[in-house]
Amino acid sequence: MTSMSPRRAETRAGMPVVLLSALVVMLVPLLSAHLLDEPAILAWGIPLASACVAVILALYHARRWHALGQVAVLVVLTIACAQLVPVWLNVVRGDVLHVGDLVNVVAKPVNFLVLVALFQYTRPSPRQIRTLTSGFVVIVTIVAVYGLLTGLDSFFGLGIGTSSYAVSYSSFLANRNQFGMLLFLGFGALLVTRAVRGHRKGDLVVGAVLVVSVALTMSRGSILAMLIVAGVILAFKRLAVLVVFLVPTALLGVVLVWLQPSVRAYVLHFFVRPDVGLTGRDEIWAIGLGLFADRPLFGYGFFNAVARAEESGMSQGQFHSFWLDQVLDWGIVGTVLVVVIVARIWARAYTSSPRAVGQALVAVGAGAMALGTVESISLLSIGYVDFIWTLCLMTFPVLVSRTDWSGGPQDDDRLAVDEDLVVHGGQRRLPAAPLENVHVS
């Protein structure tokens, strides 16, 4: 293989810059709506930002479109059909046809193309992976610091008699749970960054900002997910320390907290929150399961399902569960399809990466699964939440699986193929794509 020219070598930063820029674009409508105090901005801002991101990524992949293999095209068409079937069923049965479900018929296959399939034809370097994860951490940290600067004063004077909902600590995001999910993903990105380039002193400061921020959100799902990530990492790295020191210390801390009435009351009221239970999730899940029982195979389309649930008394606009969101959107068929794709991507990422990176991925994956049980984690559709979870659960593992780790996780000087084609004897061709090994039955 011939060497890259210095000009081509400079393009190695292209992939992280493009993806991080796309993340910033998706955050702009949220920040604008917050600063201008105009929630209506989200109604047109989020779809516009999603369209801009799709165009940016489509242009970035311009030289890869012709190289899509038959299996990749088949997966894209299968996704489109799986999303089209519930829309068609709604038409046949005379149900309400929601424009959002029509948009998803196009959005999901397009997002799969530009965020997953075409990245299978890249060859990132470890430096690019580090740039992507560290850049993600920087963005999340900025959001967290903004939240601390603008929202920390609302906690002053907060007492036991105050409702845990008196403070909505969410930076400029829509709600505390959305903010908590972003902080969790930032924490996971920090762990992966450390696995790629080693520990640095600043990591402790950034980690402390993220941990404190997620605690202040009082988002129980995000707090639990972060604890699971920390526990898995400790189990991988220092099992003896976990068993001999940390577990007894944690148990002692729990006992001491429980013996101190004022501390116990504070922890229970603001973090465990037994007075609010599942905050209505059990009722939402019951409504969702009732809808699922009526149309289990192909679903309703997400927006149609939400409209039906609202007629039955749901007021949240979402089902607070990844699994319910999926089966009600495109049924068991679509859910199995997306789970198989995600599982395949993560398995490849784990088996093809250095052990430290693989362990960090397992920890983040375990936390994400726990969080997805009680929160809406959407994939491939339009919107900020959909983009960020697709980026983290699908795009990033694909990039990890395509990275050349042969020189070690900290090998920054190896030339890597990013948007450039591999050159063999004057013949230009694309490297083999792992997606060609995915079979859809």
Rosetta blueprint (number, residue, H / E / L):
1 M L
2 T L
3 S L
4 M L
5 S L
6 P H
7 R H
8 R H
9 A H
10 E H
11 T H
12 R H
13 A H
14 G H
15 M H
16 P H
17 V H
18 V H
19 L H
20 L H
21 S H
22 A H
23 L H
24 V H
25 V H
26 M H
27 L H
28 V H
29 P H
30 L H
31 L H
32 S H
33 A H
34 H H
35 L H
36 L H
37 D L
38 E L
39 P L
40 A L
41 I H
42 L H
43 A H
44 W H
45 G H
46 I H
47 P H
48 L H
49 A H
50 S H
51 A H
52 C H
53 V H
54 A H
55 V H
56 I H
57 L H
58 A H
59 L H
60 Y H
61 H L
62 A L
63 R L
64 R L
65 W H
66 H H
67 A H
68 L L
69 G L
70 Q H
71 V H
72 A H
73 V H
74 L H
75 V H
76 V H
77 L H
78 T H
79 I H
80 A H
81 C H
82 A H
83 Q H
84 L H
85 V H
86 P H
87 V H
88 W H
89 L H
90 N H
91 V H
92 V H
93 R L
94 G L
95 D L
96 V L
97 L L
98 H L
99 V H
100 G H
101 D H
102 L H
103 V H
104 N H
105 V H
106 V H
107 A H
108 K H
109 P H
110 V H
111 N H
112 F H
113 L H
114 V H
115 L H
116 V L
117 A H
118 L H
119 F H
120 Q H
121 Y H
122 T L
123 R L
124 P L
125 S L
126 P H
127 R H
128 Q H
129 I H
130 R H
131 T H
132 L H
133 T H
134 S H
135 G H
136 F H
137 V H
138 V H
139 I H
140 V H
141 T H
142 I H
143 V H
144 A H
145 V H
146 Y H
147 G H
148 L H
149 L H
150 T H
151 G H
152 L H
153 D H
154 S H
155 F H
156 F L
157 G L
158 L L
159 G L
160 I L
161 G L
162 T L
163 S L
164 S L
165 Y L
166 A L
167 V L
168 S L
169 Y L
170 S L
171 S L
172 F L
173 L L
174 A L
175 N L
176 R H
177 N H
178 Q H
179 F H
180 G H
181 M H
182 L H
183 L H
184 F H
185 L H
186 G H
187 F H
188 G H
189 A H
190 L H
191 L H
192 V H
193 T H
194 R H
195 A H
196 V H
197 R H
198 G L
199 H L
200 R L
201 K H
202 G H
203 D H
204 L H
205 V H
206 V H
207 G H
208 A H
209 V H
210 L H
211 V H
212 V H
213 S H
214 V H
215 A H
216 L H
217 T H
218 M L
219 S L
220 R H
221 G H
222 S H
223 I H
224 L H
225 A H
226 M H
227 L H
228 I H
229 V H
230 A H
231 G H
232 V H
233 I H
234 L H
235 A H
236 F H
237 K H
238 R L
239 L H
240 A H
241 V H
242 L H
243 V H
244 V H
245 F H
246 L H
247 V H
248 P H
249 T H
250 A H
251 L H
252 L H
253 G H
254 V H
255 V H
256 L H
257 V H
258 W H
259 L H
260 Q L
261 P H
262 S H
263 V H
264 R H
265 A H
266 Y H
267 V H
268 L H
269 H H
270 F H
271 F H
272 V H
273 R L
274 P L
275 D L
276 V L
277 G L
278 L L
279 T L
280 G L
281 R H
282 D H
283 E H
284 I H
285 W H
286 A H
287 I H
288 G H
289 L H
290 G H
291 L H
292 F H
293 A H
294 D H
295 R L
296 P L
297 L L
298 F L
299 G L
300 Y L
301 G L
302 F H
303 F H
304 N H
305 A H
306 V H
307 A H
308 R H
309 A H
310 E H
311 E H
312 S L
313 G L
314 M L
315 S L
316 Q L
317 G L
318 Q L
319 F L
320 H L
321 S L
322 F H
323 W H
324 L H
325 D H
326 Q H
327 V H
328 L H
329 D H
330 W H
331 G H
332 I H
333 V H
334 G H
335 T H
336 V H
337 L H
338 V H
339 V H
340 V H
341 I H
342 V H
343 A H
344 R H
345 I H
346 W H
347 A H
348 R H
349 A H
350 Y H
351 T H
352 S H
353 S L
354 P L
355 R H
356 A H
357 V H
358 G H
359 Q H
360 A H
361 L H
362 V H
363 A H
364 V H
365 G H
366 A H
367 G H
368 A H
369 M H
370 A H
371 L H
372 G H
373 T H
374 V H
375 E L
376 S L
377 I L
378 S L
379 L L
380 L L
381 S L
382 I L
383 G L
384 Y H
385 V H
386 D H
387 F H
388 I H
389 W H
390 T H
391 L H
392 C H
393 L H
394 M H
395 T H
396 F H
397 P H
398 V H
399 L H
400 V H
401 S H
402 R H
403 T L
404 D L
405 W L
406 S L
407 G L
408 G L
409 P L
410 Q L
411 D L
412 D L
413 D L
414 R L
415 L L
416 A L
417 V L
418 D L
419 E L
420 D L
421 L L
422 V E
423 V E
424 H E
425 G L
426 G L
427 Q E
428 R E
429 R E
430 L L
431 P L
432 A L
433 A L
434 P H
435 L H
436 E H
437 N H
438 V L
439 H L
440 V L
441 S L
